[in-house]
Amino acid sequence: MIEYIRGELADLSPTLAVIEAAGVGYALNISLNTYSAIQGKREVKLYVNEALVTGGRDDSFTLYGFASRQERELYRLLITVSGVGANTARMILSAITPAELCNVIANGDERMLKGVKGIGLKTAQRIIVDLRDKIVASGIAEELHVATSAGPQVDMGVKDEAVSALTMLGFAPAPSAKVVVAILEAQPSLPVEQVVKLALKQIK
């Protein structure tokens, strides 16, 4: 079993990294989060998940690479959920950072998960129900400094309305939600319109 690959980054695209180690070029499927983390580097280390698919006309052996252990662990948890395959899990981790995903699951934020291409309401609910306890038990939430119960309480109704408004204005759901949550944690009593106005000044 391959735990990680360390070597020279020979080639990189938003979905694939080729690492040369001891004269061998390893092609690893990656998420956008990992792409951002290793872009511009010469020497890299990616944690590996191996996927062997058999039984079809052609067997396949695929390597998935992750910039952190936490991202790999979240990927492994995601693919245990019924209806979430390897590509869907990678899509989720491309749209949302590991810390944001932990927050989304811990807070039961179905709307954020539904914003990911290919994720419907039932799948979003299944991910939250199946993984909420597991991300705490595995220690990932703590490692990523995600508050799963303590901390300021955010009005989810106001948050959802604000994120929805920002999405309709053309902003991506994930960064919008991050800004909105930060605003509401600092000023919990703000009405939706004020949250949106403040968010418009902060979203990059």
C-alpha positions in Angstrom: 0.0 0.0 0.0 1.3 3.4 -0.9 1.1 6.0 1.9 2.5 9.0 0.1 4.7 9.9 -2.9 7.4 12.5 -2.6 9.3 13.8 -5.6 9.6 16.3 -8.3 6.4 17.7 -9.8 6.9 16.8 -13.5 3.5 17.9 -14.7 0.4 19.6 -13.2 -3.1 20.4 -14.3 -6.2 21.2 -12.2 -7.2 17.5 -12.1 -3.9 15.6 -12.4 -0.4 15.8 -10.9 2.6 13.8 -12.2 5.3 13.2 -9.6 8.6 11.7 -10.6 10.2 9.7 -7.8 13.2 7.4 -8.2 12.9 7.6 -12.0 9.2 6.6 -12.1 6.4 9.1 -13.0 3.3 8.6 -10.9 0.0 10.1 -12.3 -2.3 11.1 -9.4 -5.9 12.4 -9.7 -6.2 15.5 -7.6 -8.8 18.0 -6.3 -8.7 21.8 -6.9 -7.7 22.2 -3.3 -4.6 20.1 -3.8 -3.9 21.8 -7.1 -3.9 25.2 -5.3 -1.7 23.8 -2.5 1.1 22.5 -4.8 0.9 24.9 -7.7 4.3 26.6 -8.3 6.3 24.0 -6.2 9.1 21.9 -7.6 9.3 19.2 -4.8 5.9 17.9 -3.5 4.5 15.3 -1.2 1.1 13.9 -1.8 -0.8 11.4 0.4 -2.2 8.6 -1.7 -5.4 6.7 -2.0 -5.3 3.7 -4.3 -8.4 2.6 -6.2 -8.5 -0.8 -7.9 -11.6 -1.4 -10.0 -12.1 -5.0 -11.2 -14.9 -7.0 -12.8 -15.5 -4.9 -15.9 -14.1 -5.4 -19.3 -10.9 -3.6 -18.3 -9.5 -3.6 -14.8 -8.2 -0.2 -13.7 -5.8 1.0 -11.0 -6.0 4.7 -10.1 -4.0 6.8 -7.7 -5.6 9.8 -6.0 -3.3 12.4 -4.4 -4.0 14.8 -1.6 -2.0 17.7 -0.2 -2.9 16.8 3.4 -3.8 13.7 5.4 -7.1 15.4 6.4 -8.2 15.9 2.8 -7.4 12.2 2.1 -9.4 11.1 5.2 -12.4 13.2 4.2 -12.2 11.7 0.7 -12.1 8.2 2.2 -15.1 9.0 4.3 -17.1 10.5 1.4 -16.7 7.4 -0.8 -18.2 5.3 2.0 -21.5 7.2 1.5 -24.0 5.5 -0.7 -24.3 7.4 -4.0 -20.9 9.1 -3.7 -18.3 7.7 -6.0 -14.6 8.7 -6.5 -15.3 11.5 -9.0 -18.2 13.0 -6.9 -16.0 13.0 -3.8 -13.2 14.7 -5.7 -15.8 17.2 -7.0 -16.9 18.0 -3.5 -13.2 18.5 -2.4 -12.7 20.8 -5.4 -15.6 23.0 -4.5 -15.1 23.1 -0.7 -12.0 23.1 1.4 -11.6 20.3 4.0 -12.3 22.8 6.8 -15.4 24.1 5.1 -16.6 20.6 4.4 -16.3 19.7 8.1 -18.2 22.8 8.9 -20.9 22.0 6.4 -21.3 18.5 7.7 -21.2 19.5 11.4 -23.8 22.3 10.9 -26.1 20.2 8.6 -25.7 22.7 5.8 -27.6 20.9 3.0 -27.8 24.0 0.8 -24.0 24.3 0.5 -23.6 20.6 -0.4 -26.4 20.9 -3.0 -24.4 23.8 -4.6 -21.8 21.2 -5.7 -22.3 19.9 -9.2 -23.9 16.4 -9.1 -25.1 16.5 -5.5 -28.9 16.4 -5.0 -30.8 16.9 -1.8 -30.9 13.2 -0.8 -27.2 12.7 -1.3 -26.5 15.9 0.6 -28.6 14.7 3.5 -27.0 11.3 3.4 -23.5 12.8 3.6 -24.5 14.8 6.6 -26.2 12.0 8.4 -23.5 9.4 7.7 -20.5 11.5 8.4 -21.4 14.0 11.1 -20.3 11.7 13.9 -17.4 10.2 12.0 -15.6 13.5 11.4 -15.6 14.1 15.1 -14.7 10.5 16.0 -11.8 10.5 13.4 -10.3 13.7 14.9 -10.4 15.6 11.5 -12.7 18.3 12.8 -10.4 19.0 15.7 -7.2 18.9 13.5 -8.8 21.5 11.2 -10.0 23.6 14.2 -13.6 23.2 13.2 -16.1 24.1 15.9 -18.7 21.4 15.8 -20.8 22.5 18.8 -19.2 25.3 20.7 -18.6 28.8 19.4 -21.0 31.6 18.3 -24.3 30.3 17.0 -25.2 31.4 13.5 -28.8 32.0 12.4 -29.0 29.4 9.6 -32.1 31.0 8.1 -30.3 34.4 7.7 -27.2 32.7 6.6 -29.0 30.6 3.9 -30.9 33.7 2.6 -27.7 35.8 2.4 -25.8 33.0 0.6 -28.7 32.5 -1.8 -28.8 36.3 -2.6 -25.0 36.4 -3.2 -25.2 33.3 -5.4 -27.9 34.9 -7.5 -25.6 37.9 -7.8 -23.1 35.7 -9.4 -20.8 34.8 -6.5 -19.8 31.2 -5.8 -21.6 29.5 -2.9 -18.5 28.3 -0.9 -16.6 31.6 -0.6 -19.9 33.4 0.0 -20.9 31.1 2.8 -17.5 31.5 4.4 -17.8 35.3 4.5 -21.4 35.3 5.6 -20.7 32.9 8.5 -17.8 35.1 9.6 -20.0 38.2 9.6 -22.8 36.5 11.5 -20.4 35.1 14.1 -19.1 38.7 14.7 -22.6 40.3 14.6 -25.3 37.6 15.1 -28.3 40.0 15.1 -27.7 41.6 11.7 -30.6 41.3 9.2 -30.1 39.6 5.9 -29.8 42.8 3.8 -27.0 44.1 6.1 -25.2 40.8 5.9 -25.3 40.9 2.1 -24.1 44.5 2.0 -21.1 43.6 4.2 -20.4 40.4 2.3 -20.3 42.3 -1.0 -17.4 44.4 0.4 -15.5 41.4 1.6 -15.9 38.7 -1.1 -12.9 38.5 -3.4 
